[in-house]
């Protein structure tokens, strides 16, 4: 065979294979679309059986190299009204080599490349108005031959204005990856700016909330029970809250982390909130940390409890006054029975850390509570509470200089230009006064330049600041201390 003939035959063969692949892929794309919609509806039915949310295919026009599909998302309407719908148009490029991917230098073969966008319908009209002529919601999705899906979702800058509320969002980007069986999900998103102005329900005065530099990320692996393990994060460079007559609060370097994992005795859930800087009316307070955890949660009992709660919540949403709906006796009994089943696994709840770090000191508190199934013989609420509580441990430590920092902060917020020398004397005096009260009342012990307090309970015995006593003795101590400090209300 001549070289020229061979040179011509090779690209023609490749082109022929590409056309054949596109035709074959085109036949699979429609099947894949229907399968994905069916899976989405099944998942929605599993998560919220009474939500009346569904996905459907309105139509598909199949070509050789690309197809056009229209999808509909139906949401329950108001009572007696038709469902509300969102419609999406999707241009599906057939694989194995969609032109848009080749143009970006992405040469790996895929089943299809999706380009979808929201259609302008009556229900979607507010989004189009808020986007001021831009496409409010669009995205791209790559479907692999292994059925893994990766994509990006883009939302335009939006401005909503109501009677008492104004919401502004900068453009939003969200990337995601979903495994073929929908059990492995990864998400990452960015939103540069969010501004919300709303009226305070109590005073009617406007409250303005600003968030800047937001990011979110998660990697979740779904288990057979439906719970998804793995970490999730949310970051914000700055959060500002302003309201008339109230000092402005600013939080910087906000980090929220949560994770669900499978431990030796059940599920373990942790959540933490960290703020690198807290400022009030422009004055630095310090850094804040709040960490919570729940461990040894019985998986089956928690699933049943969460499903029942979700069903009740969805049913309440359909009532005329969802916020004022009370639980029925049957619902209360069902939830109590499932809560008792959860207690059989002896869960452990903890405030792992609540801390404040100021310029000259720190305060830290921790609390751990071990629970158990209550004794069936317990009749009174006090007896039930005592039998549910297996053990408790709490610790508190406050550096004395931190008290002075907080007093100085209050002095700066009172207005005017405080005298630094007088403010220092006032903060030192307040620190000594607080320390004296805590020590004299035996609520705290002095360790170096810090006040510390510890409490533990187990087997009907209390250990408070190193002293062992019965529960009755501890209650008497608390009541006596409250009376001595003038905290007990007159009868």
C-alpha positions, 0 to 999 in steps of 0.5 A: 500500500502506498504511503499516501494511501495509508496516510489518508486511510488512517484518519478516515478510519479514525473518523469512521470509528468516531462517527460509529461511536457517536451513533452508538453513544447516542443510543446509550445517552437516551437510556442513560438520561431515563435511568438517571431520572429514575434513580433521582426520583427513587432517591428523593422518594427514599429521603422524603417520601411525602415531598412531592418532588419529581424529575421527568423527561419532557422530550429528547431530539436525537442527532448523530453527534448531539441530542437536545433534551428537556427536563422538568423538576416538579415541586408541590404547589400550594393547596389546591394549586398545580405543581410548580415546575422548573424546566431545563434545556440540555444539549448533549454532545455524544462521545467518545470525543465531544467537540467541546472537550477536544477544543479544551484539549481533553482527549479522554473518551466519555459517553457524553458532554452535557450543557444545560441551562434553566428555561424561562418559565413563570415559576423561574421568572423571579430568577431571571429578573434577579439575574438582570438579563444573564442566564441565572443557572447553567452548568456542564456535566461529563458522563463517563462510560463507567457512569461516573459524572463530573460537572460544574454548576454556575449561578449568575449574580442575583439581586432580590428585593422584597417589601422588607428584604434585600438579597444580593449574591455574587456569581457562584461556582460549584463543581461536583463528582458523583460515582456510578452508584451515587454513593461517592459524592465530592463537592467544592464551591465558591461564593465571593459575596452575599449581602442580606438586609432584613427587618428584625421581627421584634423591633422592625429595624433593619439588620444587615448581614455581609459574608465575604470569601465563602468556600465549601467542600465535602467528600461523602461516602454513602453507607447501606443505611443511607448515612453518608460518612466523610468530612465537610467544610465551610469557610468565610473570610469575613462575616459582619452583622449590623443593626441600628442601636446594636454594636456591629459584630465582625467575624474573620477567618471562619471555619466550620468542619463536620464529619461523620464516621463509623466507630467501633460502637456506632456512628460518630459525629463531630462539628466544630466552629472556629473564628480567627478573630471576633471584633465588636464595634471595631474593637478586637475581642479575640478568637473563638472555638466551639467543638461538639461531638456525639459518639456511639450512636446506634446506626439502626436506631438513629436511622429510624428516629431520623426517618420518623422525624422527617416524616413528621416535619414534612407533614407539618409543612403541609399544614396551615400553620407549620410553625405552630403545629404540635406533635400528636400523642401518637407522634410523641409516643413514637419518637420517645420509643425510638429515642429510648432505643437510641439510648440503649447504645449508650451514646456519648455527647460532648462539648469538646471545647468552648474557648476564647483567646484574648490578647492577654489570656484564655478561657476554656470549657469542656463537658462530656455526658455519657447516657444509657437506657433509663431504669424501667422502675423510674417513675418521676422525671427526676428518677428518669433523668438520674437513670439516663445519666451514666456519667458526667465530666466538666472542666472550666479554666479562666485566665485572670488577665482575660477578665481584665480584657473583657472589662476593658472592652466593655469600657471601650464600647460605652462611648467616649474616649476612656482614660487608658490608666483609669481603664487599666485600673478598673479592669484589674479591680474587676478581675480581682473582684471576680476572682475573689468571689469565685475563690471565696464561694469555692466555685473555683480554685487558683492555679497559677494565674488562672481560675479552674473548676472541675465537676464529675459525676458517676454512680450517684457520687459527685466530685467537685473541685477535688471534693467527693460528695453525694448528689444531695450535698452538691445540690445543697452547696449550689443552693447555698452558694446562690443564696450567698451570692444573692442569685436565688430569687425570693419566694 
